[in-house]
Amino acid sequence: MKISDKITAIREAKGLNKKEFAAEIHVSPGYVSDIEKGNKEPSDSLLDLIMEKWDVSEEWWETEDGPMFKEKEPDLRLVDKELIRFFQSLPPERQKEKYKELQAEFNALLWKEKP
């Protein structure tokens, strides 16, 4: 796949028109159009920006194998991670019990009437 086709694929996968895509990478829509038509070659710095901006997988860029975009891990705080590890360390029956207890507590908090 040519660079022009890869740029088009990324833009379309993100659901952006040329104007929106161009605004995100600080170039004109005409320049994006020229790149996608193969009339212009993007600079390495522009390609780096595109790959970073939309988390394009290096593997996909080089080989067209695998997912187009990197999978992001949820942004968990340390305390969140500790709670998850603790919960996962419990035996399955205790996990079910704790889950039901926590669910009841969360529901009570959510439905508690405000003063």
N, C-alpha and C positions, 0 to 999 in steps of 0.2 A: 504494500500500500504506500502510495506517495505521501509526502508531508502534507500536501494540500488536502488529500482525502482524510488524513488523520485529524487535521484541524477541523474540517467540516464535521467529522464524526463526533469529536469532542463537543463542539458547539451544539450540534443537534441533540446529543445525549443529555446535555444540560438544559435543553429546552429554550435556548436563547436565539434570538434573531441576530443578524450581523451587527446591528446598531448596539444592542445590549452587550454582546460579546466584546465588541470594540471598546466600549466604554470601560469595561472591567479591566482591560489590558492597556488602556490609555493610547489607543491608536484610532484612526478614522475607520468608519465602516467601509469606505472604498478600499482601504489597505487590506482589510480582512477579505473583502471580495477578491482582490487581486491575488492574495495568498491562496484562497480556495480555488481559484481558476488556474493556479499554477503560473501566473504572470510574474509574481514576486516571490522571493525566498525569504522567510522570516529569519531574523538574526538569532544566534544562539541564546542571547539574553532574553529575547522575546519567547523563544521556545521554553526556556527555563521558567519564565514567569507563568506561561500557560500551564505547564506541568505542575508547578507549585500551587497556583491559584485554584486549580480544580482537582488537585491530588491525583494526577494521572499516573498510573502504574508504569514504572520504568520497563517492566517486562512486556506489557502490552505495547508500549511505544517502540521497543526494539524488535519484538517478535510477533506482535499481534496475537499472542497467546494470553490466556487468563483474562481476568476482569479488566476493563478499561480504567477503572478508578480504584485507588487503594481503599481498603476497608478501614474505617476509622474505629478505634476503640472508644467506648463511652468515656467521657471525662469524669472520672470518679475521684472523689476526695479520698484521702487516706482512711478516714473513719468509715466511709462506705465500703472500701475494700476489706477492712478488718471485719466489718459486720458480715459481709458475704463469706469470707473465709471461715468465720465462726459458725455461721449457719451451715455451710457445706461440711463442716467437721462433725456435725451432729448425726446420730444414726437416723435413718429414714423416718422411723416412727416419731422421733422427737422433732424432726423437721416439720412433719405434718401438724403436730400439736402446736409448735411455736408459730407456724404460719397462720393457723386459725386464730391463735391469741392475738398476734400482731394485726391481722386483718380486722378483728373485732375492735381493737383499740383505734386503728386508723379510721374505721367507719364511725366510731363514736366521736372522734375529733372532727371529722368532716361534717357530721350532721349535728354537732353541738350548736345550740342556738347562741347567736352572738348577743352580748349584753346591750 
